[in-house]
Amino acid sequence: MGLACADEAGRRAKLSRTNPSDIRAMFGRGADVFERTIAMYASRIHRAALVVLLGLALLFALVPVARADSAGDALYAKVQKSLGAVNTATYQLTLQNRVGSKMRPKEVIQCKTTREGKLYLKWTGDANKNRELIYKPGWNNDKLWVKEGGALDFAAVAVAFDDPIVKSDYVRSLDVLIFDRLAKVIAEWKSAGVATVEPDGQTLRITASGQGVSLITPDAAGLPTKIVVKDAKDQIVEEYVISSMNASAQLGDADFDVKNAAYGFPGFSSDGIHIDAERMKATLDKKYGAANHYTCRMEKKERIAGKLQEKQTMEVKFRKPGDIYMKWAKGPHEGRQMLYRVGKDDKITVKEAGILGIATVKIDPNGSLVKADTNHPLTELDMGFTIGMIYQQLSKGQKNGDIKLKFKGVENIGGKPAYVVESWFQNAETQGYYAPHSINWHDKATGLPVKTASFEANGDLREEFLWTNIKFNPGLTDADWDPANPEYGF
């Protein structure tokens, strides 16, 4: 058996060294049969490979791949050409955009624009009605000049294009409102994606891989009538509908002037904010004047005899002309209650918390016990006093040229947005100003001051007051200012 295996191995080794011509000589006609058999199988292999390649080609053809589209490029070129031909235009814009996870209410805006980049906007819909905005390249430190509608129409402020206020509350991207800039924005979209035409044959679709989609529907002339921007999840981020287009409007310098009598701007200041003191007084007096009484939560922190005291939080009930009830909710005097009625009480009724509450005491409104806890008499704890103080200081400062204002943006106070205005007064002590430096927070919906802070000349906090959960005319009765009210336990 071992010898047979050795002979077979030797035969195979010899065969492996044999040339094809030797094989033909050895096997004769059988070699021809062998070659034809090899050729047949080779042909089958080639055909199978071809079938595989065709299958792969078909598979790739079915997979969506961004590619150039002549119709899309043509429509893109038409839109760009039309935008480039506009020198001045007026139109109505209906806008809706997403901030975070929520779509904001639709806004209707009347627009004026020029090729040089000038822009005037006025909100005419329910949302932000009567807000106005002017922009001129290079003017106002190249910032927007904005006047709010409603209660804050007494103030106008300068904000940058990329300011968080613009991104979250004004037009999400003002670039689309100036046609020359819009052309550049669309070009940027195109450079990052591929232009195609939607099945309707009228809408330009620019798809950027992994970034989202921009849909632009032009009119017959090629000017956009609708722009929709979607994110990578196909959610609408912005939607602009352009109507009442006049692409040859005759616009002049007056159309972009804050002094235009047809506009409602209170004025202009290179400091970045202008407040019309008289307009502010009229607005706030009207709002506060409609209230007979109100409730709120008040927080205060005061520096007394040079020492900054702990913050105190009180629940307050106030009735004009000066009836007040307070209960301390937090702070060193938590649980304390106090009541005072104008014209009825010579003294303040006070009941302490805890074991000291077994007795109710009467104290002098101007006595040392009161002054040890606050720098203000009871009448100055009313919001009306603060409104009057802000107006008096602002008006005097503007007339004398002693005041410098700064807009510090928008902050949430009690869950509501408020304009933050900072004031500096020159020669505050000699000119009789309350403090050399103050900051006021004006509620965006009402214009009312909801927080105020005053500082010493060295920057130390003098005092800070905060009013939240304000409710005007909530339906209180005489019992709410009656020391015999059993809920109080005086």
C-alpha positions as CSV (number, residue, x, y, z in Angstrom):
1,M,0.0,0.0,0.0
2,G,2.8,2.4,0.9
3,L,4.6,1.7,-2.4
4,A,1.4,2.3,-4.4
5,C,1.0,5.7,-2.8
6,A,4.6,6.6,-3.5
7,D,4.2,5.6,-7.2
8,E,1.0,7.7,-7.5
9,A,2.7,10.8,-6.0
10,G,5.6,10.4,-8.3
11,R,3.2,10.2,-11.3
12,R,1.4,13.5,-10.2
13,A,4.6,15.3,-9.7
14,K,5.8,14.4,-13.2
15,L,2.4,15.4,-14.7
16,S,2.6,18.8,-13.0
17,R,5.9,19.5,-14.9
18,T,4.5,18.5,-18.3
19,N,3.9,21.3,-20.9
20,P,0.5,21.6,-22.7
21,S,2.1,20.4,-25.9
22,D,3.3,17.3,-24.1
23,I,-0.3,16.7,-22.9
24,R,-1.6,16.9,-26.4
25,A,1.1,14.4,-27.5
26,M,0.3,12.1,-24.7
27,F,-3.5,12.2,-25.0
28,G,-4.0,13.2,-28.7
29,R,-7.7,13.8,-29.5
30,G,-8.6,13.6,-25.8
31,A,-6.6,16.9,-25.3
32,D,-8.9,18.7,-27.7
33,V,-11.9,17.5,-25.7
34,F,-10.3,18.8,-22.5
35,E,-9.6,22.3,-24.0
36,R,-13.1,22.7,-25.3
37,T,-14.4,21.7,-21.9
38,I,-12.2,24.4,-20.2
39,A,-13.4,27.0,-22.7
40,M,-17.0,26.1,-22.1
41,Y,-16.7,26.6,-18.3
42,A,-14.7,29.8,-18.8
43,S,-17.5,31.2,-20.9
44,R,-20.1,30.4,-18.3
45,I,-18.0,32.0,-15.6
46,H,-17.8,35.2,-17.7
47,R,-21.5,35.3,-18.2
48,A,-22.2,34.8,-14.5
49,A,-19.8,37.6,-13.7
50,L,-21.6,39.9,-16.1
51,V,-24.9,39.1,-14.5
52,V,-23.5,40.0,-11.1
53,L,-22.1,43.3,-12.4
54,L,-25.5,44.2,-14.0
55,G,-27.3,43.4,-10.8
56,L,-25.0,45.6,-8.7
57,A,-25.5,48.4,-11.2
58,L,-29.3,48.1,-11.0
59,L,-29.0,48.1,-7.1
60,F,-27.0,51.3,-7.1
61,A,-29.4,52.9,-9.6
62,L,-32.3,52.3,-7.1
63,V,-30.5,53.9,-4.2
64,P,-31.1,57.7,-4.0
65,V,-27.9,59.5,-4.7
66,A,-27.6,63.3,-4.8
67,R,-26.7,64.2,-8.4
68,A,-26.8,67.2,-10.6
69,D,-30.2,68.1,-12.1
70,S,-30.3,70.4,-15.2
71,A,-33.9,71.5,-14.4
72,G,-32.9,72.3,-10.8
73,D,-29.9,74.2,-11.9
74,A,-31.9,76.2,-14.4
75,L,-34.6,77.1,-11.8
76,Y,-31.9,78.0,-9.4
77,A,-30.2,80.3,-12.0
78,K,-33.6,82.0,-12.7
79,V,-34.2,82.7,-9.0
80,Q,-30.7,84.1,-8.6
81,K,-31.1,86.3,-11.7
82,S,-34.4,87.7,-10.5
83,L,-33.1,88.5,-7.0
84,G,-30.1,90.2,-8.5
85,A,-32.4,92.5,-10.6
86,V,-34.3,93.9,-7.6
87,N,-33.2,97.3,-6.4
88,T,-36.1,98.3,-4.1
89,A,-39.1,96.3,-3.0
90,T,-42.1,96.4,-0.7
91,Y,-44.0,93.2,0.3
92,Q,-45.8,91.5,3.1
93,L,-44.2,88.6,4.9
94,T,-46.0,85.9,6.8
95,L,-43.5,84.2,9.0
96,Q,-43.5,81.2,11.3
97,N,-40.4,79.6,12.8
98,R,-39.3,77.0,15.3
99,V,-37.5,78.0,18.5
100,G,-36.3,74.9,20.3
101,S,-39.1,72.3,20.0
102,K,-42.0,74.7,19.5
103,M,-43.3,76.5,16.5
104,R,-43.9,80.2,17.3
105,P,-47.2,81.9,16.3
106,K,-47.4,83.3,12.8
107,E,-46.3,86.9,12.4
108,V,-47.4,89.3,9.7
109,I,-44.8,91.9,8.7
110,Q,-44.8,94.8,6.2
111,C,-41.4,95.1,4.6
112,K,-39.4,97.7,2.7
113,T,-35.9,96.8,1.4
114,T,-33.2,98.0,-1.0
115,R,-30.4,96.3,-2.9
116,E,-27.9,98.2,-0.7
117,G,-29.3,96.3,2.4
118,K,-31.6,98.9,3.9
119,L,-34.6,97.4,5.7
120,Y,-37.7,98.6,7.5
121,L,-40.2,96.2,9.1
122,K,-43.5,96.8,10.8
123,W,-45.4,94.0,12.5
124,T,-49.1,94.2,11.7
125,G,-50.4,90.8,12.8
126,D,-51.6,89.9,16.3
127,A,-48.1,88.7,17.4
128,N,-45.9,91.6,18.3
129,K,-48.3,94.1,16.7
130,N,-46.7,97.6,16.0
131,R,-43.2,96.4,16.6
132,E,-40.9,98.3,14.2
133,L,-37.3,97.8,13.0
134,I,-34.9,99.7,10.8
135,Y,-31.5,98.7,9.5
136,K,-29.0,100.6,7.3
137,P,-25.5,99.1,6.5
138,G,-22.9,101.0,8.6
139,W,-25.4,103.0,10.6
140,N,-26.0,102.5,14.3
141,N,-22.8,100.5,14.5
142,D,-24.3,98.2,11.9
143,K,-27.0,97.1,14.3
144,L,-30.8,96.9,14.1
145,W,-32.8,99.7,15.7
146,V,-35.9,98.1,17.2
147,K,-39.0,99.5,18.9
148,E,-41.4,97.0,20.6
149,G,-45.1,97.2,20.1
150,G,-47.5,97.4,23.0
151,A,-46.5,98.5,26.4
152,L,-42.8,98.9,25.7
153,D,-43.2,101.3,22.8
154,F,-41.6,104.0,24.9
155,A,-38.2,102.4,24.3
156,A,-36.1,101.6,21.2
157,V,-32.9,99.6,21.4
158,A,-29.9,98.5,19.2
159,V,-29.4,94.8,18.7
160,A,-26.9,92.9,16.5
161,F,-28.0,90.6,13.7
162,D,-26.8,87.6,15.7
163,D,-28.1,88.8,19.1
164,P,-30.0,86.0,21.0
165,I,-33.1,88.3,21.0
166,V,-33.1,88.2,17.2
167,K,-32.6,84.4,17.1
168,S,-35.3,83.6,19.6
169,D,-37.9,86.4,19.2
170,Y,-37.5,88.5,16.1
171,V,-37.1,87.2,12.6
172,R,-35.0,84.1,12.9
173,S,-32.7,85.1,10.0
174,L,-33.1,88.7,8.7
175,D,-30.9,87.7,5.8
176,V,-33.8,86.4,3.9
177,L,-35.6,89.8,4.0
178,I,-32.9,91.6,2.1
179,F,-32.9,90.2,-1.4
180,D,-29.2,90.7,-2.1
181,R,-28.4,88.8,1.1
182,L,-31.1,86.2,0.3
183,A,-29.3,85.5,-3.0
184,K,-26.1,84.8,-1.1
185,V,-27.9,82.5,1.4
186,I,-29.4,80.5,-1.4
187,A,-26.0,80.3,-3.1
188,E,-24.6,78.9,0.2
189,W,-27.4,76.3,0.3
190,K,-26.6,75.4,-3.3
191,S,-22.9,75.0,-2.7
192,A,-23.6,72.6,0.2
193,G,-26.2,70.5,-1.6
194,V,-27.9,69.7,-4.9
195,A,-30.6,71.6,-6.7
196,T,-33.6,69.7,-8.1
197,V,-37.2,70.5,-9.1
198,E,-40.1,69.1,-7.1
199,P,-42.8,67.1,-9.0
200,D,-45.0,70.2,-9.1
201,G,-42.4,71.6,-11.6
202,Q,-42.4,75.0,-9.8
203,T,-40.5,74.5,-6.5
204,L,-36.8,74.5,-6.2
205,R,-35.4,71.9,-3.8
206,I,-31.9,72.2,-2.4
207,T,-30.8,69.1,-0.5
208,A,-27.7,69.1,1.7
209,S,-26.7,65.7,2.9
210,G,-27.3,65.3,6.6
211,Q,-28.2,69.0,7.0
212,G,-31.8,69.3,5.7
213,V,-33.8,70.7,2.8
214,S,-34.6,74.2,1.6
215,L,-37.7,74.6,-0.6
216,I,-38.1,77.8,-2.7
217,T,-41.2,78.5,-4.7
218,P,-40.8,81.4,-7.1
219,D,-43.3,83.4,-9.1
220,A,-43.3,83.5,-12.9
221,A,-40.5,86.1,-12.8
222,G,-38.4,84.0,-10.5
223,L,-38.9,85.9,-7.3
224,P,-39.5,83.7,-4.2
225,T,-43.1,83.6,-2.9
226,K,-42.4,80.9,-0.3
227,I,-39.4,79.6,1.4
228,V,-39.5,76.5,3.7
229,V,-36.4,75.4,5.6
230,K,-36.4,71.9,7.1
231,D,-33.9,70.1,9.3
232,A,-32.4,66.7,8.8
233,K,-35.5,65.2,10.5
234,D,-37.8,66.8,8.0
235,Q,-39.2,69.2,10.6
236,I,-40.0,72.8,9.5
237,V,-37.5,75.2,11.0
238,E,-38.7,78.3,9.1
239,E,-41.5,79.2,6.7
240,Y,-41.7,82.5,4.9
241,V,-44.6,83.4,2.6
242,I,-44.0,86.6,0.6
243,S,-47.1,88.4,-0.9
244,S,-48.1,91.8,-2.3
245,M,-44.7,92.1,-3.9
246,N,-43.8,95.4,-5.6
247,A,-40.3,94.9,-7.0
248,S,-40.1,98.4,-8.4
249,A,-41.3,100.4,-5.4
250,Q,-40.0,104.0,-5.2
251,L,-38.3,104.2,-1.9
252,G,-36.2,107.1,-0.5
253,D,-34.2,108.0,2.6
254,A,-37.3,108.9,4.5
255,D,-38.5,105.3,4.3
256,F,-35.5,104.2,6.4
257,D,-35.4,107.2,8.8
258,V,-36.4,106.8,12.5
259,K,-37.7,110.3,12.4
260,N,-40.3,109.5,9.8
261,A,-43.6,110.9,11.2
262,A,-45.4,107.8,9.9
263,Y,-43.4,105.6,12.1
264,G,-43.6,105.1,15.9
265,F,-40.0,105.2,17.0
266,P,-39.5,107.2,20.3
267,G,-36.2,108.5,19.0
268,F,-32.6,107.4,18.5
269,S,-29.4,107.4,20.6
270,S,-25.9,106.2,19.7
271,D,-25.8,104.8,23.2
272,G,-27.8,101.8,22.0
273,I,-31.1,102.7,23.8
274,H,-33.5,105.6,23.8
275,I,-36.4,105.9,26.2
276,D,-39.1,108.6,25.8
277,A,-39.7,109.5,29.5
278,E,-43.1,111.1,28.8
279,R,-44.4,108.3,26.7
280,M,-43.2,105.8,29.4
281,K,-45.0,107.8,32.1
282,A,-48.2,107.8,30.1
283,T,-48.0,104.0,29.4
284,L,-47.2,103.0,33.0
285,D,-49.7,105.4,34.6
286,K,-52.4,104.0,32.4
287,K,-51.5,100.4,33.3
288,Y,-51.1,101.1,37.0
289,G,-53.9,103.6,37.2
290,A,-56.4,101.0,36.2
291,A,-55.7,99.0,39.4
292,N,-57.6,99.7,42.6
293,H,-55.6,97.0,44.4
294,Y,-53.2,94.2,43.7
295,T,-51.4,91.2,45.2
296,C,-47.9,90.1,44.6
297,R,-44.8,88.4,46.1
298,M,-42.1,90.9,47.0
299,E,-38.5,90.1,47.6
300,K,-36.2,92.8,49.1
301,K,-32.6,93.1,50.1
302,E,-31.3,96.4,51.6
303,R,-28.1,97.8,53.0
304,I,-28.9,99.4,56.4
305,A,-26.3,101.3,58.3
306,G,-23.7,100.0,55.9
307,K,-24.6,96.3,56.3
308,L,-26.3,94.4,53.6
309,Q,-29.3,92.5,55.2
310,E,-30.6,89.1,54.4
311,K,-33.1,88.7,51.6
312,Q,-36.7,88.8,52.8
313,T,-39.7,87.5,50.9
314,M,-43.3,88.7,51.6
315,E,-46.7,88.1,50.3
316,V,-48.3,91.5,49.8
317,K,-51.8,92.9,49.5
318,F,-52.0,96.6,48.6
319,R,-54.9,98.9,48.1
320,K,-54.8,102.5,47.1
321,P,-54.1,105.0,48.5
322,G,-51.9,103.0,50.9
323,D,-53.6,100.1,52.7
324,I,-51.1,97.3,53.0
325,Y,-50.9,93.8,54.5
326,M,-47.7,91.7,54.4
327,K,-46.8,88.2,55.6
328,W,-43.2,87.2,55.6
329,A,-42.8,83.9,53.6
330,K,-39.0,83.5,53.7
331,G,-36.1,85.1,55.5
332,P,-35.1,85.9,59.1
333,H,-38.7,87.0,60.0
334,E,-40.6,84.1,58.4
335,G,-44.2,84.0,59.7
336,R,-44.4,87.7,60.7
337,Q,-47.5,89.6,59.7
338,M,-48.1,93.3,59.4
339,L,-51.1,95.5,58.5
340,Y,-51.6,99.2,58.0
341,R,-54.6,101.3,56.9
342,V,-54.3,104.8,55.7
343,G,-56.5,107.2,57.7
344,K,-57.7,104.5,60.1
345,D,-54.5,103.4,61.9
346,D,-52.0,105.6,63.6
347,K,-49.8,102.6,64.2
348,I,-48.8,99.5,62.3
349,T,-50.3,96.2,63.6
350,V,-47.6,93.6,63.9
351,K,-47.7,89.9,64.9
352,E,-44.4,87.9,65.0
353,A,-44.1,84.2,64.3
354,G,-43.6,81.5,66.9
355,I,-43.8,82.1,70.6
356,L,-43.6,85.9,70.1
357,G,-46.9,85.6,68.2
358,I,-48.8,85.3,71.5
359,A,-49.1,89.1,71.5
360,T,-50.0,91.7,68.8
361,V,-48.1,94.9,69.0
362,K,-48.6,98.4,67.6
363,I,-45.6,100.3,66.3
364,D,-44.9,103.8,64.9
365,P,-44.7,103.8,61.1
366,N,-41.7,106.1,61.3
367,G,-40.2,104.6,64.4
368,S,-36.8,103.0,65.0
369,L,-38.2,99.5,64.8
370,V,-39.3,100.1,61.2
371,K,-36.1,101.9,60.2
372,A,-34.1,99.0,61.6
373,D,-35.6,96.8,58.9
374,T,-35.9,99.1,55.9
375,N,-34.8,102.4,54.5
376,H,-38.3,103.1,53.2
377,P,-41.6,104.1,54.8
378,L,-44.5,101.8,54.0
379,T,-45.8,104.1,51.3
380,E,-42.6,103.5,49.3
381,L,-43.1,99.7,49.2
382,D,-45.9,100.3,46.6
383,M,-45.1,99.6,42.9
384,G,-46.6,103.0,42.1
385,F,-43.8,104.7,44.1
386,T,-41.2,102.8,42.1
387,I,-42.9,103.9,38.8
388,G,-42.8,107.5,39.8
389,M,-39.2,107.3,41.0
390,I,-38.0,105.8,37.7
391,Y,-39.8,108.5,35.7
392,Q,-38.6,111.4,37.9
393,Q,-35.0,110.2,37.7
394,L,-35.1,109.6,34.0
395,S,-36.8,112.8,33.1
396,K,-34.5,114.9,35.2
397,G,-31.4,113.1,33.9
398,Q,-32.4,113.6,30.3
399,K,-33.2,117.3,30.7
400,N,-29.9,118.0,32.5
401,G,-27.8,115.7,30.4
402,D,-26.7,113.8,33.5
403,I,-27.9,110.3,32.6
404,K,-26.4,107.5,30.4
405,L,-28.4,104.5,29.5
406,K,-27.4,101.0,28.4
407,F,-29.6,98.2,27.2
408,K,-28.5,94.9,28.8
409,G,-30.8,92.6,26.8
410,V,-33.7,90.5,28.0
411,E,-34.0,88.3,31.1
412,N,-36.7,86.2,32.5
413,I,-38.3,87.5,35.7
414,G,-40.9,85.3,37.3
415,G,-40.9,83.2,34.1
416,K,-41.7,86.3,31.9
417,P,-39.3,88.2,29.6
418,A,-38.2,91.7,30.8
419,Y,-36.1,94.4,29.2
420,V,-33.1,95.2,31.3
421,V,-32.1,98.9,31.4
422,E,-29.0,100.2,33.2
423,S,-28.6,103.9,34.2
424,W,-25.7,105.9,35.4
425,F,-26.1,109.4,36.8
426,Q,-23.3,112.0,36.9
427,N,-22.8,113.9,40.2
428,A,-25.7,111.8,41.7
429,E,-25.2,113.1,45.2
430,T,-24.9,116.8,44.5
431,Q,-27.7,116.8,41.9
432,G,-30.1,114.9,44.1
433,Y,-30.4,111.6,42.3
434,Y,-31.4,108.6,44.3
435,A,-28.3,106.6,43.4
436,P,-25.3,106.9,41.1
437,H,-26.1,103.6,39.3
438,S,-29.3,101.6,38.9
439,I,-30.8,98.8,36.9
440,N,-34.5,98.4,36.1
441,W,-36.2,95.3,34.6
442,H,-39.4,96.3,32.6
443,D,-41.9,93.5,32.0
444,K,-42.2,93.1,28.2
445,A,-46.0,92.6,28.3
446,T,-46.9,95.4,30.6
447,G,-43.9,97.7,30.6
448,L,-44.1,97.8,34.4
449,P,-40.9,97.6,36.5
450,V,-40.8,94.2,38.1
451,K,-37.3,94.4,39.5
452,T,-35.0,97.3,40.5
453,A,-31.5,97.5,41.9
454,S,-29.5,100.5,43.1
455,F,-25.8,100.7,43.7
456,E,-23.4,102.9,45.6
457,A,-20.7,104.8,43.9
458,N,-18.2,102.1,44.7
459,G,-20.4,99.4,43.1
460,D,-21.8,97.9,46.3
461,L,-25.5,97.0,46.2
462,R,-27.6,99.5,48.0
463,E,-30.9,97.7,47.6
464,E,-32.8,95.3,45.4
465,F,-36.6,94.9,45.1
466,L,-38.4,92.2,43.0
467,W,-42.2,91.8,42.4
468,T,-43.5,88.6,41.0
469,N,-46.9,86.9,40.6
470,I,-48.6,90.3,40.3
471,K,-52.4,90.3,40.1
472,F,-54.3,93.5,39.6
473,N,-57.8,93.9,40.9
474,P,-58.1,90.2,42.1
475,G,-61.4,91.0,43.9
476,L,-60.2,91.6,47.5
477,T,-62.6,93.1,50.0
478,D,-62.3,95.2,53.2
479,A,-61.8,92.0,55.1
480,D,-58.3,91.6,53.6
481,W,-57.2,94.8,55.4
482,D,-59.2,94.2,58.6
483,P,-57.1,93.4,61.7
484,A,-60.1,91.3,63.0
485,N,-59.8,88.9,60.0
486,P,-59.6,85.5,61.7
487,E,-57.2,84.2,59.0
488,Y,-54.6,86.6,60.4
489,G,-54.9,85.9,64.1
490,F,-53.9,89.3,65.3
